[in-house]
Structure formats: C-alpha cells, structure tokens
Amino acid sequence: MRQIWLQIWLLLTLQLLSLRTIRPEERILNRSAQEIARVGIKRVAFDANSIGNGRMYYTNLDRLRNVVLALRNASLNAALQRMDQLLASNRAEGKLQQPVPADQPFPCNLTQARSGQPPSHIWELRPGDIDITAAFGDSVIAGNGLLSQRYMDVFSEFRGYSFLGGGLGNWRTALTLPNLLKLYNPQLYGFARTHGLVADREKSVFNIAEPMLTMRDLPYQAHVLIERLRSDPRVNMQQHWKLLNIQVGMNDMCFELCSWTDTEQYLRLQRQHAYRAFSMLRDHVPRLMINWILLPDLDDLLRTLRGFPAQCNLRVICSCLTGNYRAHYPDAVRRLQRMQWELAELPEFRRNDFVIVPHQVLANMSGIVYTQGVLSTRYFTHDCMHFSQRMHAIMAGALWNSMLQPLNVTAARAWRRPLQNMVCPSAERPFLRIS
C-alpha cells in the first residue's frame, strides 16, 4: 500500500510541475457550481472533523476544482500518448476482445430494424428507432483504467470504449452498446466520440458518467443531461427517441453504506434521490427509454471478491463488504436491490413515451470471470476493481441480449463470446423489451 501512495504522490507532483505546459482544452467548460445549486446542495466551510454519516458537501475547497480538472486531463493526455503501448500490453494480457475479421458479417440481419415512421408508442420501438443515446454511471461507465498497463492508468478515463456510453471505433474492435445500435441507425448520436473527461462536451457528448458517482448523484446527472439535450442543436426533443443507460450503485454498496450510522435514513435517501431523478427525466425528456442495470447479487459479488489474488486490496475494492463489514449490511444491500425493481415497476414510470427497464447483466459475474474454479484477472484492470475492455465487450453483448428478451442469468459463461451468442431482432420479436 505504501508503494501505491508513493506512486500517487509522484504522479501528482509531476503533473503539478507540468501544469504550465499541459492545460485542459479551452472548450472544456465547468458548469458544476450552477448545477449543484439547482439540485439544492448548500455550500459550507470545509471542516474535516464534521465529515461523516454520508453527508453531501459543497465546500470552499471547490476553488481547487480547476486544478483537479487539469490534473485529470493531464493524466489522460499522458496515457493517450502511450496508446499503442497500452493496446499492445492489454492484448498480451488477454484483456482485449478478439477483433472480428473484415470478411465476417455481423451475426444479425440489419434489414427492417428501423420503423418506416418513428413509432408513437414505446412498446413499438425497434433498435434502429433510437436516435439519441446517453449514459449515467460511475468510474466503470466513465471507462476508468479500461486500457490500463499499470495501477496509475486507472485514473485515466477511456470513455470512448465504455460499454454503455462509448462509440469509438466499431463492433469489430470495440463492442459497446452504441456501436451495436449504430449498425441499425448510422445517424445515432450522443455516445462519447473518443476518450475524454465529461467536462469536454465535444468528446463525452451525453456519456456523463463520473468517478465515484452514487445513487444520490442521480438528480445532478439528470440536470446535466436535460441541460445538454436542450442546448444541443442536433437533438429534437419532441421527435427523437432517446435511450438512457444507467449503471450506478456499486459505490453505494462498497463505500457509502458503511459511512452511515443510521442505515434506515440512508436507504430512504437513496430511494428519494433515485425517484427524484426519474421524475425529472419523465417530466422533461419526452420519448425516453431507460436501461437500468441492477445491482449484482450480493452472494455472487462476495464470492467474486474472495477469488481475487492476494495483491488486490479488498479494502480498496469494496471496504464496506470486507474490512468494514457489519452483520446488517447484506440486508441493506438486498433492500437497495428491491428498491431498484420497485421504482422500475411504478405505474407513474410507465407511459406511452417513458419506461424504466431493469436488466440483470451483473447478476452472475462469477460465472463469467471464473475458469475451472480460478478467477481470471483478464476481465479486470490493474486495480482489480474496474472492467477491462474485454469485460466491457462482454457486458455490451449481455445488455444487448437483455434488451431483446429476458436474460438467462444462469448462462453467464456463454456471455464470454457475445458475438457467438447474440440475440437478433426477428419478424416474431422485432421490438425492444419494455418489461
């Protein structure tokens, strides 16, 4: 652990010294203060002694935001300059998907995948009818460390390859949900065009995932998305069908839960913030389908954690369920899972032009990452916490299948080969699943 902190200190020192020559691009605009005020978070003086019980803070340390933004941008730029080296290293470690030869066709028939006229009801939505795609999430969806060669690369956001919100390249080399949808609608818009910070709207577009995001940040994310949709001239708010993909909750389980002494209050707040975010999206974003990826099964998650090699620090990966574990945490996590289902099933969130569809693509992670009883590290980055590009491709395939028919969570091993096990729209089942 001492070596890790030494590496972090060294990186920060080097980047501080280089700030005079490495700066964020001028078009990166920071609207966070305005959006935080709209969400209703008050600014207070920073006091380290008062940190605790899960409070949300917006303090005078905010003056350092631009410095942090510059450091993150410099770290990413340094990683991008080593891209060939990163790709070669990940390929050697088996952490990249196998490229598909140019003469091998996509396994699905792409004809009749888009309606002749945009449908008026969400239950008649075909894959090609999606015009706009967006993503909420934490560091996994931001692509943190996705192409890491060493631990420090985990701070870089390879957003363009994120399985929920990345559209860099194509399905042959980077299987993502947007890259699949682009096959059915080449005019699809909203995915991250390349690797970059969310503050760079030209690169991130509507992939607004951020590291360390929790469920209580969902209203903030909703504000940001609504503002970006309304201000983008390429978006027709009334006519375009939009798909929002959300994966959030791992930080809640692994880091947020054990910072609260009142678990009941914590669970109430989680539901209130998620409910508020979905209400805002329903009321301000017409023609919206939401893919909500549910939290993983707790027993399966713990089984996966126990299989990590000794060099993986479980306190860093998931401290609440390892070093800070308490007997009542499993029940709290299961109640969080039930809350996700219950919100998705509320009648007020099921309209002709709005629906929340739950997906269980994280339900059997151990079935994917274990081979002959041994956990394979090729599915994870060097911090043992984030997904490698290979795992992002697997998750993209699993979510695609789940969008067309209920997912068989017991067949997770088949997910390792997403293109060989892909569900295709058909004459009998042409529409996206809404329940």
C-alpha positions in Angstrom: 0.0 0.0 0.0 2.9 2.4 0.8 4.2 1.9 -2.8 0.8 2.8 -4.2 0.6 6.0 -2.3 4.2 6.8 -3.3 3.2 6.4 -6.9 0.2 8.6 -6.5 2.3 11.3 -4.8 4.9 11.1 -7.5 2.3 11.4 -10.3 0.6 14.4 -8.7 3.9 16.1 -8.2 5.0 15.6 -11.8 1.7 16.9 -13.1 1.7 19.9 -10.9 5.1 20.8 -12.3 3.8 20.4 -15.8 0.6 22.5 -15.5 2.3 25.4 -17.2 2.5 23.4 -20.4 -0.4 20.9 -20.1 -3.8 22.5 -19.7 -7.3 21.4 -20.4 -8.6 22.3 -23.8 -10.2 25.8 -23.8 -13.6 24.4 -24.8 -13.9 22.4 -21.5 -16.4 24.5 -19.6 -17.3 23.7 -16.0 -21.0 24.2 -15.1 -20.9 22.2 -11.9 -21.5 25.0 -9.5 -24.6 26.1 -11.3 -26.0 22.6 -11.5 -25.1 21.8 -7.8 -27.1 24.9 -6.8 -30.1 23.8 -8.8 -30.0 20.4 -7.1 -30.2 22.2 -3.8 -26.8 21.4 -2.2 -25.6 24.2 0.0 -22.1 25.5 0.1 -20.4 25.2 3.6 -16.9 25.9 5.0 -14.8 22.7 4.9 -14.3 21.0 8.3 -12.6 17.6 8.3 -13.9 16.9 11.8 -17.5 17.1 10.6 -17.1 14.6 7.8 -19.2 11.5 8.3 -22.7 9.9 8.3 -22.8 10.2 4.5 -23.4 14.0 4.3 -23.0 15.7 0.9 -20.6 18.6 0.9 -20.0 21.5 -1.4 -17.3 23.5 0.3 -14.7 26.3 -0.2 -12.3 23.5 -1.4 -14.3 23.9 -4.7 -11.7 26.6 -5.6 -9.4 23.7 -6.3 -11.7 22.2 -8.9 -9.9 23.6 -11.9 -6.6 22.2 -10.6 -8.1 18.8 -10.2 -9.6 19.0 -13.6 -6.3 20.0 -15.1 -4.6 17.0 -13.3 -7.2 14.6 -14.6 -6.9 15.9 -18.1 -3.0 15.8 -18.0 -3.1 12.2 -16.8 -5.4 11.2 -19.6 -3.3 13.1 -22.2 -0.2 11.2 -20.9 -2.0 7.9 -21.3 -3.2 8.7 -24.8 0.3 9.4 -25.9 1.1 5.8 -25.0 -1.9 4.3 -26.7 0.0 1.8 -28.9 1.9 0.6 -25.9 -1.3 0.3 -23.8 -3.1 -1.7 -26.6 -0.1 -4.0 -27.0 0.1 -4.6 -23.3 -3.6 -5.3 -22.9 -3.5 -7.6 -25.9 -0.7 -9.6 -24.5 -2.6 -10.0 -21.2 -5.7 -11.1 -22.9 -7.7 -8.0 -21.8 -8.9 -7.0 -25.3 -11.7 -8.6 -27.2 -10.7 -10.7 -30.2 -11.0 -8.5 -33.3 -13.5 -9.6 -35.9 -12.1 -10.1 -39.5 -13.4 -7.7 -42.1 -14.9 -10.5 -44.1 -17.0 -11.8 -41.2 -20.5 -10.3 -41.3 -22.4 -9.1 -38.3 -24.5 -12.1 -37.0 -27.9 -10.3 -37.2 -29.9 -9.3 -40.3 -29.9 -5.5 -40.3 -32.9 -5.0 -42.6 -36.3 -3.8 -41.2 -34.6 -2.8 -37.9 -35.9 0.7 -38.1 -39.6 1.7 -38.4 -40.8 3.4 -41.6 -42.1 6.2 -39.4 -41.0 7.0 -35.8 -43.3 5.0 -33.6 -45.7 6.9 -31.3 -45.7 4.2 -28.5 -42.6 2.9 -26.7 -43.7 -0.7 -27.0 -43.3 -0.4 -30.8 -39.6 0.7 -30.5 -37.1 -1.1 -32.7 -33.3 -0.9 -32.2 -32.9 1.4 -35.3 -35.6 3.8 -33.9 -33.1 5.0 -31.2 -31.8 8.4 -32.3 -30.1 9.6 -29.1 -28.1 7.6 -26.6 -26.9 8.7 -23.2 -25.2 7.2 -20.1 -25.2 7.8 -16.4 -22.8 5.9 -14.1 -19.6 5.8 -12.1 -16.0 5.2 -13.0 -16.8 1.9 -14.7 -19.0 3.7 -17.2 -16.5 6.6 -17.5 -14.0 3.9 -18.7 -11.5 4.4 -15.9 -8.5 2.2 -16.4 -10.1 0.3 -19.2 -6.8 0.1 -21.1 -4.5 0.3 -18.0 -1.0 -1.0 -18.2 -0.2 -0.2 -14.6 -2.1 0.9 -11.5 -1.7 4.7 -12.2 -3.5 4.3 -15.5 -6.7 3.7 -13.6 -7.1 7.5 -13.1 -7.5 7.9 -16.9 -11.0 7.7 -18.4 -11.1 5.7 -21.7 -14.7 6.8 -22.1 -14.9 6.0 -25.8 -14.8 2.3 -25.1 -17.4 2.3 -22.3 -19.9 -0.4 -22.9 -22.9 1.8 -22.0 -21.8 5.2 -23.5 -18.8 4.8 -25.8 -18.9 4.9 -29.6 -15.2 5.0 -30.6 -14.4 2.6 -33.4 -16.9 -0.1 -34.2 -18.2 -3.5 -33.1 -15.3 -5.4 -34.7 -12.7 -4.0 -32.3 -14.8 -2.3 -29.5 -18.1 -4.0 -28.8 -20.3 -1.4 -27.0 -24.0 -0.8 -26.9 -23.8 2.4 -29.0 -21.6 0.6 -31.6 -24.2 -2.1 -31.9 -27.0 0.5 -32.2 -25.0 2.3 -34.9 -25.4 -0.7 -37.1 -29.2 -0.2 -37.1 -29.1 3.6 -37.1 -25.9 5.1 -38.6 -27.2 8.5 -37.5 -27.1 7.6 -33.8 -25.9 10.5 -31.7 -24.9 11.0 -28.1 -22.2 8.5 -27.4 -18.7 9.5 -26.3 -16.8 10.1 -29.6 -13.4 9.5 -28.0 -11.6 9.3 -24.7 -12.0 12.4 -22.6 -13.4 13.9 -19.4 -17.1 14.6 -19.0 -16.4 18.3 -18.8 -15.4 18.2 -22.5 -18.8 18.1 -24.2 -17.4 17.6 -27.6 -15.8 14.3 -26.6 -18.2 13.0 -23.9 -21.4 14.3 -25.5 -24.1 12.5 -23.4 -21.9 10.0 -21.7 -21.8 11.9 -18.4 -20.6 9.2 -16.1 -18.2 10.4 -13.4 -15.9 8.5 -11.0 -17.3 7.8 -7.5 -20.9 8.6 -8.6 -23.6 7.2 -6.2 -27.4 7.0 -6.4 -27.7 10.3 -4.6 -25.9 11.9 -7.5 -28.7 10.9 -10.0 -30.6 14.1 -9.7 -27.5 16.0 -10.6 -26.8 13.8 -13.5 -30.4 14.3 -14.7 -30.0 18.1 -14.5 -26.8 17.9 -16.6 -28.4 15.6 -19.2 -31.5 17.7 -19.6 -29.4 20.9 -20.0 -27.2 19.2 -22.6 -30.1 17.8 -24.6 -31.9 21.1 -24.7 -28.8 23.1 -25.7 -27.7 20.7 -28.5 -28.9 21.7 -31.9 -28.7 18.0 -33.1 -31.4 16.9 -30.7 -35.1 17.2 -31.5 -36.6 16.8 -28.0 -40.1 16.1 -29.2 -39.4 13.8 -32.2 -36.2 11.8 -31.3 -36.4 8.6 -29.4 -33.8 8.5 -26.6 -32.1 5.7 -24.7 -30.5 6.4 -21.4 -28.3 3.6 -19.9 -27.7 3.7 -16.1 -25.3 1.7 -14.0 -24.9 3.0 -10.5 -24.8 1.6 -7.0 -21.5 -0.2 -6.6 -20.1 2.7 -4.7 -23.2 2.8 -2.6 -22.7 -0.8 -1.6 -18.9 -0.8 -1.2 -18.1 2.7 0.2 -21.2 4.8 1.1 -23.1 2.3 3.2 -20.5 2.0 6.0 -20.2 5.8 6.4 -23.7 5.9 7.8 -24.7 5.2 11.4 -28.4 5.3 10.5 -28.9 2.7 7.8 -32.7 3.4 7.6 -32.1 7.0 6.8 -29.5 6.0 4.2 -31.9 3.7 2.4 -34.7 6.3 2.5 -32.4 8.9 0.9 -31.3 6.5 -1.8 -34.9 5.9 -2.9 -35.8 9.6 -2.7 -32.9 10.7 -4.9 -33.5 8.0 -7.5 -37.2 8.7 -7.5 -36.5 12.4 -8.0 -34.1 11.8 -10.9 -36.6 9.6 -12.7 -39.4 12.0 -12.1 -37.3 14.8 -13.6 -36.4 12.8 -16.6 -40.0 11.7 -17.2 -41.3 15.3 -17.0 -38.6 16.9 -19.1 -37.3 14.3 -21.6 -40.1 13.0 -23.9 -39.7 9.7 -25.8 -37.2 8.2 -23.3 -36.4 4.6 -22.6 -34.1 3.9 -19.6 -32.0 0.8 -19.3 -31.4 0.4 -15.5 -28.7 -2.1 -14.7 -29.5 -3.7 -11.4 -27.0 -4.2 -8.6 -25.3 -7.6 -8.6 -26.4 -10.5 -6.4 -24.6 -9.9 -3.1 -23.5 -13.6 -2.5 -22.1 -13.7 -6.0 -20.3 -10.4 -5.5 -18.7 -11.7 -2.3 -17.7 -14.9 -4.0 -16.0 -12.9 -6.7 -14.2 -10.7 -4.2 -12.9 -13.7 -2.3 -11.4 -15.0 -5.5 -9.2 -12.0 -6.2 -5.4 -12.7 -5.9 -3.5 -11.6 -2.9 -2.1 -8.4 -4.5 -5.6 -7.0 -4.8 -6.6 -4.8 -1.8 -10.2 -5.7 -0.9 -10.5 -2.7 1.3 -9.8 -0.5 -1.7 -12.1 -2.6 -3.9 -15.1 -2.8 -1.5 -14.3 -1.8 2.0 -17.9 -1.9 3.3 -18.3 -5.6 2.5 -14.7 -6.6 3.5 -12.8 -4.7 6.2 -15.7 -2.6 7.5 -18.3 -5.3 7.2 -21.3 -5.3 9.6 -23.9 -8.1 10.1 -26.8 -5.9 8.9 -25.1 -4.8 5.6 -26.3 -7.8 3.5 -30.0 -7.0 4.3 -29.4 -3.3 3.4 -27.9 -4.2 0.1 -30.8 -6.5 -0.7 -33.2 -3.7 0.1 -31.3 -1.5 -2.3 -31.8 -4.1 -4.9 -35.6 -4.4 -4.2 -35.9 -0.6 -4.4 -34.5 -0.7 -7.9 -37.1 -3.2 -9.0 -39.9 -1.4 -7.2 -39.1 2.0 -8.8 -39.0 0.5 -12.3 -42.4 -1.1 -11.8 -44.2 2.1 -10.5 -47.2 2.8 -12.8 -46.1 6.5 -12.9 -42.9 5.5 -14.6 -44.7 3.5 -17.4 -46.1 5.7 -20.1 -46.5 5.6 -23.8 -43.2 7.5 -24.2 -41.4 6.7 -21.0 -40.3 3.4 -19.3 -37.6 2.1 -17.0 -36.4 -1.4 -17.9 -34.4 -3.3 -15.3 -31.5 -5.5 -16.5 -29.6 -8.2 -14.6 -26.3 -8.2 -16.5 -24.3 -8.1 -13.3 -26.3 -11.0 -11.7 -23.7 -13.7 -12.3 -20.3 -12.2 -12.6 -18.5 -15.2 -11.1 -19.9 -17.3 -13.9 -18.1 -15.1 -16.3 -14.8 -14.4 -14.6 -14.1 -17.9 -13.2 -12.5 -20.6 -15.4 -12.1 -24.0 -13.9 -12.6 -22.6 -10.4 -10.0 -19.9 -10.8 -10.7 -16.2 -11.2 -9.2 -14.7 -14.4 -7.7 -11.3 -14.0 -8.0 -10.6 -17.7 -11.6 -9.3 -17.1 -10.3 -6.5 -14.7 -7.9 -3.6 -14.8 -4.8 -3.4 -12.7 -6.6 -2.1 -9.6 -8.8 -5.3 -9.7 -11.9 -3.1 -9.5 -12.7 -1.7 -12.9 -13.5 -3.7 -16.1 -11.0 -4.4 -18.9 -12.0 -3.8 -22.5 -12.7 -7.5 -22.8 -15.2 -7.3 -20.0 -16.8 -4.2 -21.4 -17.4 -6.1 -24.6 -19.0 -8.9 -22.7 -21.3 -6.6 -20.8 -22.3 -4.8 -24.0 -23.3 -8.2 -25.5 -25.2 -9.2 -22.4 -27.1 -5.9 -22.3 -28.0 -6.1 -26.0 -29.4 -9.6 -25.5 -31.3 -8.4 -22.4 -32.9 -5.6 -24.4 -34.5 -8.1 -26.8 -35.5 -10.9 -24.4 -35.3 -11.7 -20.7 -31.7 -12.6 -19.9 -30.8 -16.1 -18.8 -28.6 -15.2 -15.8 -27.5 -18.9 -15.3 -25.9 -18.9 -18.8 -23.2 -16.3 -17.9 -20.4 -18.4 -19.3 -21.9 -18.2 -22.7 -21.6 -14.4 -22.4 -17.9 -14.6 -22.8 -18.5 -15.0 -26.5 -21.0 -12.2 -27.1 -20.9 -12.3 -31.0 -21.4 -16.1 -31.0 -24.4 -15.9 -28.6 -26.1 -12.7 -29.9 -29.9 -12.4 -29.8 -31.2 -10.8 -33.0 -34.4 -8.9 -33.8 -36.7 -11.0 -35.8 -40.1 -10.8 -37.5 -41.6 -12.5 -34.4 -39.7 -10.3 -31.9 -38.8 -7.0 -33.7 -39.3 -4.7 -30.7 -37.1 -3.7 -27.7 -38.2 -5.3 -24.4 -40.0 -2.9 -22.1 -40.8 -5.2 -19.1 
